Amino acid sequence: QVQLVESGGGLVQPGGSLRLSCAASRTIFKSYTMGWYRQAPGKQRELVAKITSRGSTNYADSVKGRFTISRDNAKNTVYLQMNNLKPEDAAVYYCNAGGVLDEYWGQGTQVTVSS
């Protein structure tokens, strides 16, 4: 069973930064596309950013230029650097590992953006 464990969420003021981390439990990591999704209260879960096993990235328009996704295959970890955070970025952020036949989700980490 694959486990994804997120960390790094918290409370930050508008304009601030946070870095989320997601550690995978075993070495499926290298061949999976890793992604970050978020879900705000009353809204559907949406893709924030994803990175393929080869390092190609894709971002939601709302976070382009502010968020950066990266992965460290040696550490089985994917990161989401979030800069210039806005109140509308507040949500539970979920890590996702997507393979050809399966996918896995983390438990989520709360990001709150408030002054």
C-alpha positions in Angstrom: 0.0 0.0 0.0 1.3 3.4 -1.0 1.1 6.2 1.5 1.5 9.9 0.7 2.2 12.1 3.7 1.8 15.9 3.3 3.3 18.5 5.5 4.0 22.2 5.5 0.5 23.7 5.7 -0.5 26.4 8.1 -1.6 29.9 8.5 0.1 32.7 6.5 -0.7 36.3 5.8 -1.6 37.4 2.3 1.6 37.9 0.3 3.4 35.3 2.4 4.9 31.9 1.4 4.6 28.3 2.3 6.3 25.1 1.0 4.3 21.9 1.0 6.0 18.6 1.0 4.6 15.1 0.1 6.6 12.0 0.9 5.8 8.7 -0.7 6.2 5.5 1.1 7.9 3.5 -1.5 9.7 3.8 -4.8 6.7 3.9 -7.1 7.5 7.6 -7.0 9.9 7.7 -9.9 7.4 6.5 -12.5 4.4 8.4 -11.3 3.1 11.8 -12.2 2.8 13.7 -8.9 0.3 16.4 -8.4 -1.1 18.9 -5.9 -4.8 19.5 -5.7 -6.8 21.7 -3.4 -10.4 21.9 -2.2 -11.9 24.9 -0.6 -15.2 24.6 1.4 -18.2 24.3 -0.9 -16.0 23.9 -4.0 -14.8 21.0 -6.1 -11.3 19.6 -5.8 -9.1 21.2 -8.4 -5.7 20.6 -9.9 -3.1 23.1 -8.7 0.1 21.7 -10.3 1.5 18.5 -11.5 4.9 17.1 -12.5 5.6 14.1 -14.6 8.3 11.5 -14.0 10.4 13.4 -16.6 9.9 16.7 -14.9 7.4 18.3 -17.2 5.1 20.6 -15.2 1.6 21.9 -15.6 -0.1 24.6 -13.5 -3.6 26.0 -13.0 -3.8 29.5 -14.5 -4.6 30.9 -11.0 -1.2 29.9 -9.6 1.1 30.4 -12.6 4.0 32.6 -11.7 3.4 32.2 -7.9 3.6 28.4 -7.3 6.4 26.0 -8.2 6.2 22.2 -8.2 9.3 20.2 -8.0 10.3 16.6 -7.1 13.3 14.9 -5.5 13.3 11.3 -6.8 16.0 10.3 -4.4 13.9 11.4 -1.5 10.5 10.2 -3.0 9.2 13.7 -2.2 7.4 16.3 -4.2 7.2 19.9 -3.2 4.9 22.9 -3.8 6.5 26.2 -3.2 3.7 28.8 -2.8 4.6 32.5 -3.0 2.5 35.6 -2.9 -0.4 33.7 -1.3 -3.8 35.1 -1.7 -6.9 34.5 0.4 -8.4 32.6 -2.4 -5.6 30.1 -2.2 -6.9 28.9 1.2 -7.9 25.3 1.0 -7.0 21.8 1.9 -4.2 20.7 -0.3 -3.9 17.1 -1.4 -1.0 15.3 -2.8 -1.7 12.8 -5.6 0.4 10.1 -7.3 -1.0 9.1 -10.6 0.1 5.9 -12.5 -1.1 4.2 -15.6 -3.5 1.9 -13.7 -3.8 3.4 -10.3 -3.6 6.6 -8.2 -3.1 7.5 -4.6 -4.1 10.4 -2.4 -2.6 11.9 0.7 -4.7 12.9 3.7 -4.5 16.6 3.0 -2.9 19.6 4.7 -4.7 22.8 5.5 -3.5 26.1 4.1 -5.1 29.3 5.6 -4.4 32.7 4.2 -5.6 35.5 6.4 -4.4 38.6 8.0 
